[in-house]
Amino acid sequence: MLDAARAVRHAPVLRHAEPLWRRVRPLFHRLLDLRGRGVPVDVGHGRTLRIPAVFTGAVGEWAGYEPECADMVAGWAAAHPNGVMLDLGCAMGMFATLALQYGSGVRVIAADADDASLACTRRFAHRDAGRLSLLWGLLDRAQPVPATLQEALARTEERLRAPELARGLAATRYVCLEDAGAAALPHYSLDGLGTATALPPGPLLIKCDVEGAELFVLQGAAGLIAARRPTLLLSVHPPALPKHGHCVADVAAFLTAHRYAWRVIAFDHEEHWLAEPAA
C-alpha cells in the first residue's frame, strides 16, 4: 500500500504540481486509510505501527527506525497491559504510539520541549489518544518553579490550544537544554513533579532520549527510580554528554549506584541502553 502511495505521490503529474497536490491530498489520505485504523508501517522485528495517513509522506522516518528500541517498547507494553510509560523526549510520538497500540491499557505521558512535536504526538496516537497525556517543557535535575504533575499537564493543554502554535511535521524541531531560549521554557524534574506518588501504580517504563542531558534527567528522577524501580530505555549520546560536563561513565555510575544492571541493545548515532533493577 505504501509503495503504491509513494508511486502516486511522485508521479510526474504530481511531483512538480504542488497546487494540484494540495487539492488531491485529502482524498488521497482518505483512500489510504478507508477504515480509519491507520496505515500500517513495518518498524522492524515483526512489529507494526499504525499511523495516520497524513504522516505517510514521512514514512521513511518510521519504517525500520531504531528497530531494537521499537521491539523493546512494543514487547514491554504487550507484557504489561496496565503499565505506565514516560516517553521523555518524545519527538513526534512514535514510541509513545507503539506503547499505546501494543498495550491495551497502557497509559503514556509523553514529554518534549517542542510544543509542535507534542501536537504531532497527539495526532500520531490518533485512536489511542485518550490514554495519552502530554508534558511541555525541559526535563532537568532541578525544578525552579514548584508544580505538581497535574498542574504541568494542565499548563501543557493550555499551550497546545494557543492559536499561534504551528502544527504539522514541518513545524517540529529538536529543543535541547543548552539551546538559546531554553531558559524561557518550563523546566521540570520528575521528582519535583511528585511522579513517585502521582503516577498510577503498576509497572513503569521510562524511555529517555534528551540529546546529552540524560544524566540530568536521571538525577532529577532519583526518588522516582528508588520508589518505583522502573525499566529504563536510555538513549545515551557520547558526543553530546560533554556539553553538560558528563561522560558515558557518569551515566553508568548513576545506574550502578541505584542498583541497576544494563546492556547496550543497539548502536547508531547514539547508544541505546536497556537498564533494569539488579536482582
ABEGO torsion letter per residue (X at the ends): XAAAAAAAAABAAAAABAAAAAAAAAAAAAAABAAGAEBBBBAEGGBBBBBBAAAAAAAAAABGBGAAAAAAAAAAAAABAABBBBBBGAEAGAAAAAAAAABAABBBBBBBABAAAAAAAAAAAGAAAAABBBBBEBBBABBABBBBAAAAAAAAAAAAABAABBBEAAABBBBBAABBGAAABBBBBAAAAGAAAABBBEBBBBBBBAGGAAAAAAAAAAAAAAAAGBBBBBBBBAAAAAAAGBBAAAAAAAAAAAGBBBBBABBBABBBBBBBBBX
